[in-house]
Structures are given as C-alpha cells and as structure tokens.
C-alpha cells in the first residue's frame, strides 16, 4: 500500500511500516536487533545509505514491542531539493536486502551490546525499571522483561536474516 500526503514545507518525510508480531513473540528480539542495525548512527545501514550520501538529512528505524502485533517502522527526512522517491526506494531496498543478504556477526554483536547496555542503564533507575516491568506486565507477564533479555543475548545473524526475510517483504509493507 502507498499513502501520499503533499504539504508545503522545506522538509519532506517518507515512512515505511512492516507488520510484525507482538512483543512477547520469540522473533521480536531479532527484529529489535535488526532495527538497531538499520538505525544506529553512524554505523547503521540507513544512516550510511541515506544520510552519508546526502539523500536524506536523517533516517531511523524502530520495532514495536506491544501486547498486540505491531510495526517495524523506517523513516527518513528529505530536504526539498532531494528526490523523495529516490529516498523512499533506497529506504526500502536497504531494509529488504537484509532478508536476502543477511547481516554480519559484528553488526549483531554491536546491536546486542547497545540494547543490553541501555537496559542495564535503565535498570539503575527505579522509575525506569518500574515502567519497563509494567510495560511487560501489560503484554502478559512482568517476567517477559527477563525473558526478552535472554532472547536478545541469543540473537544470531541467521535469526536476524530469517526475521527480515519473513517480515520485510513487499506484500507486508505500507509506504507513506
């Protein structure tokens, strides 16, 4: 599906959404690692493909982690002098090539370390750990917080490629 909204302004935006399973699903950890691999600055694939080449001023990716199935979203801000269509096509091809070509062990390890380090920092703040536990409780059980950590630690390049191949496909995306 393609949704187009035209407006006046100096910056355009393009977004792509892929339907993914709910947060407690076992594949969600690999999708979180994938979103990190795509979006981390300056090593992320979207950053390298869009921002370093000056096709966009920013690019990001995030994978939802909710009670119900959600979305893995990709977006880019594109200056008006650049081609929005070119940025859209590059955003899609960069993401969808992961299913065919995979990711490196280095990318997966870097993403896992970043995710686990952020969890560790959040766990030192009682307010943040309280919110995190309540969010997992809302998904079904507060113990999912710990199961999710274990699943992140077990993510491999093969699991990321398999999840990308399963969910990052043309017939599972909406572009806007």
N, C-alpha and C positions, 0 to 999 in steps of 0.2 A: 504494500500500500504506500502511496505517496500523498502527502498532505503539503500544500503550498500556501503560505501566507505572505503577501507582499506588504511592506510598510515603508515609510520614509525614515531615513537614518543613515548614519555613517558606517555602521557595522551590521553585517548580516550574520545569521546563525543557521547552522544545519545540524540536525539531530537524527540519530538512528537508534531505534529501540528493537531489541530482540527479546522474545518471550522466554523466560527461564523458570525453573522450578522454585518452590518455596524455600525459605531459609534453612529449615531443618533437613532438606533433601541432601543426600550424600554428595551429589555433584556440585552443590553450591560452593564448596570450598575451592574447587578447581576454577570455578567461574570468578570467584573473588581474586584469586591469583592472576587469572587472565586479565581482569580489569586493571589490576596493578601493573602488569607487564605492558599493557597498552597505554596507560596514562601517566606513569611516573615521569617527572621532569628531572633531568634532561635525557634520561636513558630510555624512556618509553617509546614504543613504536609509533604512536600517534604524534607525539612531540617531534620525533625525527622526520616523519613523513610529511607533516603539515607545517609545523612551526619553524623548524630549521630551514625548510625550503621556502619559507615566506609565503606559503599558500594560505595560511591562517595565522591569526595572532595568538590563539590559544586552542588547545584540544584536550579533552578529558574523557574518561570512561568510569562508570561505576556499575556495580552489580547489586541489585536489590536483595535484601535479606529479610523478608517478611513472612508472616503466617501463611499467606496465600501466594500462589505463583506470582512472579513479578517481572521486572525488566532488567536487562543489561543495556545501559544507555551509553551512547557515544555522542559527543557534540564538539563542534568547532565554531569559533567566532572568526568571521572572514571580513576583512576590510572591503569597503565597497568597490575599490579598484580591482579586486581579485575576482576570479570566477567562482561563484558559489557552486556551480555544477561540478567543476573540477575538484573542489574541496570535498564535496559530497562523495564523488566517485572514489577519491583517494581514501576517505574515511572508511568507506565500505570495503574496498579491496584490502586495505591494511588489516582490518579486523578479520575478514573472512578467509584470508590466506593462512591464518593460523591453523584452521582445520585441515588444510592440505599440506602445509609445510612444517607445522609444529613450532615449538619454542625450544630454546636452549636450556640446559641444566642451570647455567649461570643466571638466566633471566628468572627461572623458577625459584632458585635459592635466594636471589636478591628480593624478590617479591615476598616470599615467605618470611624472610628476616624483617622486612619493613612492617608487614602485617602483625607479626608476633611482637615486635618491639612496640608498636603502637598499643597493642593490648596490654603489654607489660606496664607502659606508662599510665594508661587509663586505670589499671588495677591499683595503682598507688593513690588514686584519688577516690575517696569514699563515695562522693556524689556520682562520679562516672561509673564506678563498678556497680552502684545501686541501679543506675539507669540501664546499664548493659544487662544485668541479671533480670530486670523487669521486662526488658525487650524480649529476651529469650523466653521468659515465662509467658509472655503474650503469644509467643509462637508455639507454645505447648508445654514447655518444661524448662525451668531455670537451669537444669543440668546440661542443656544443649550448649550453654556457654562454654563448658569444658570439653564437650564432645567436638564442638566446632574447632577449638584449639588443636585437638588431636588430629582432626581431619586436615587442617591446614598443614600441620607438620608432615603428613603422609602424602601430600600432593607431589606428583611427579610430572615431568614434561609430557609423558604419554597420557596422563589423566587430563591435563590441560588441553592437549590436542584433541582428545576424544570429546570433551565437553564442547570445545569450539566447533568441531565438525558436526556435532549434534544440534547445537542451538544457533550458531552464527551462520545461517543459511538464508538465501533469498526469500523462500516462502515462509520464513519465520520473523521477518523484519517489517518495521514500519519506518518510513523516512519522512522527515518534515523539515 
